[in-house]
Amino acid sequence: MEPILAMKHIRKTFSSTVALGDVSLEVYPGEVRGLIGENGSGKSTISSIAAGMQKADSGEMIFRGKPWRPKSMIDALQNGVGMIVQESGTISGVTVAENIFLAELGQFKRLGVIDRKAMNRKADEALANIGVKDVRGSTPMAALDFQTRKLVEIAKVVMKQPSILVVDETSTALSQTGRDILYGIIKRFREEGKAVLFISHDLEEIMEVCDTLTVLRDGARIRDFKKEEFDPDAIRTSMIGRELQGDYYRSDFTPSRLDEVALKAEHLQSGSALKDVSIDFYRGEIVGVGGLSHCGMHTLGKILFGAERPDSGRVVTADGTKITNETVAMKQGIGYVAKDRDVESLALNTGIRDNIAVAGMERYAIGNVLITNAKEKRYADQQIQSLSIKCAGRDQLVSQLSGGNKQKVVFGKWIGRGSDILILDCPTRGVDIGVKKAMYELMTSLKKEGKTIVMISEELPELMGMADRLIIMKDGVIMKEFQRSEDLSDAEIIRYMI
């Protein structure tokens, strides 16, 4: 059987960093091929080259027996290869329909005027085709949350009926309903003799979804696994080049904290997202906040940082300061790692140095006014070194980094300025097992220093594994609070989530 796509001796560098060094990859009809590896292994790079997002420095691609040289992602999609990107692939300032038919609005023009009713109707059909019936083409994108925007992006790609679908860390942004939609699409592609390149850091998911698995490490193809060869330990060892010792999570099962409230949320009300929510957050503790995607936990995180204002209620620090916006929050030692890091936490087209330094000027500026180049460099380099950010240098563009290294830059921004309260919304989304382990160790270390960690997550294992207290929300209400315990079971927690 001939492959649908053959990539031969692909090489790609970013400055002095070798993202791919002579990598070859084949994808066959009816195959769901998984790509797995640590952040920076090259999996997103090779898939983005296949999908026209960027060009290889050297090598060749053959698609359906012909040379494959897509000029752009739009060109690739129109000719048979569609990619759903890891971060945001939509535009906020327009409608759902305009996103779906971006660069194709001409088909709806009548006498020079766009027939928006026809365009919205076609968008509704594209969404219904993948099983999304509660979003309309006329809806402004800005009114949708991150995961719903991702479903719009999926509808846009699937509508073109590509021969190959590239899924880059998409499932981590979706609720279980969204994941079921995605898995159904993947099943359909397999049955139709098409192919899927599936990238995920979730080992259980990739073993369940994929037929074959390719492990990349440091820009090289390390090993292929057939379905019958799937073994978690063997895959992990291939990914990191060594056996991963120990557990990811905390080894203690005794909740602990200092007897000092660092932050208080009092009677927060925000539309239907939060309904009279009150929580005390103590120094020296990790508070886990969990629930299903629309439970209100993400809104809570934004309000705690002042990024959103509640309809009523307030957030106050230990000295009684009311958090009304991000500036006040930062002055009070609060940092915020957003779920949608590329949009809310990073300036992608600037360097690592600028992203880290922007939040900590008072740490290195003389008299809070004079910024010296040398001090700013030292400040950024300290975070790059302490967090082991894999990069070509402090001035490398953040857009060129892997997901895990992007997340480290966000952490560096807040840790560098000495934030005492860290609000972490899905902090390990889209990062590999090695980076996860490092982040969990960092959180434990910060807790021991007396910092307050608010960890909002859709992943129950990490909430149970890391939190001193676990707060479960549903429909904007706190349903239950659990104390850390070795005897705590996920079944017991899930009862209050659903």
HELIX and SHEET records of a PDB file:
HELIX    1   1 LYS A   43  ALA A   50  1                                   8    
HELIX    2   2 MET A   73  GLN A   78  1                                   6    
HELIX    3   3 VAL A   96  ILE A  100  1                                   5    
HELIX    4   4 LEU A  105  PHE A  108  5                                   4    
HELIX    5   5 ARG A  116  ASN A  129  1                                  14    
HELIX    6   6 MET A  141  ALA A  143  5                                   3    
HELIX    7   7 PHE A  146  MET A  159  1                                  14    
HELIX    8   8 SER A  171  ALA A  173  5                                   3    
HELIX    9   9 GLN A  176  GLU A  191  1                                  16    
HELIX   10  10 LEU A  203  VAL A  209  1                                   7    
HELIX   11  11 LYS A  227  GLU A  229  5                                   3    
HELIX   12  12 PRO A  232  ILE A  240  1                                   9    
HELIX   13  13 MET A  297  LEU A  304  1                                   8    
HELIX   14  14 GLU A  326  LYS A  331  1                                   6    
HELIX   15  15 ARG A  341  GLU A  344  1                                   4    
HELIX   16  16 ILE A  352  ALA A  357  1                                   6    
HELIX   17  17 MET A  361  TYR A  364  1                                   4    
HELIX   18  18 ASN A  373  SER A  386  1                                  14    
HELIX   19  19 VAL A  398  GLN A  400  5                                   3    
HELIX   20  20 GLY A  403  GLY A  416  1                                  14    
HELIX   21  21 ILE A  433  LYS A  448  1                                  16    
HELIX   22  22 LEU A  460  MET A  466  1                                   7    
HELIX   23  23 ASP A  490  ILE A  494  1                                   5    
SHEET    1   A 4 THR A  17  VAL A  27  0                                        
SHEET    2   A 4 LEU A   5  PHE A  14 -1                                        
SHEET    3   A 4 SER A  58  PHE A  63 -1                                        
SHEET    4   A 4 LYS A  66  PRO A  67 -1                                        
SHEET    1   B 6 VAL A  81  ILE A  84  0                                        
SHEET    2   B 6 ILE A 164  ASP A 168  1                                        
SHEET    3   B 6 ALA A 195  ILE A 199  1                                        
SHEET    4   B 6 VAL A  32  ILE A  36  1                                        
SHEET    5   B 6 THR A 212  ARG A 217  1                                        
SHEET    6   B 6 ALA A 220  LYS A 226 -1                                        
SHEET    1   C 2 LYS A 109  ARG A 110  0                                        
SHEET    2   C 2 VAL A 113  ILE A 114 -1                                        
SHEET    1   D 3 LEU A 274  TYR A 282  0                                        
SHEET    2   D 3 VAL A 261  SER A 270 -1                                        
SHEET    3   D 3 SER A 312  THR A 317 -1                                        
SHEET    1   E 6 ILE A 334  VAL A 337  0                                        
SHEET    2   E 6 ILE A 421  ASP A 425  1                                        
SHEET    3   E 6 THR A 452  ILE A 456  1                                        
SHEET    4   E 6 GLU A 285  GLY A 290  1                                        
SHEET    5   E 6 ARG A 469  LYS A 474  1                                        
SHEET    6   E 6 VAL A 477  GLN A 483 -1                                        
END                                                                             
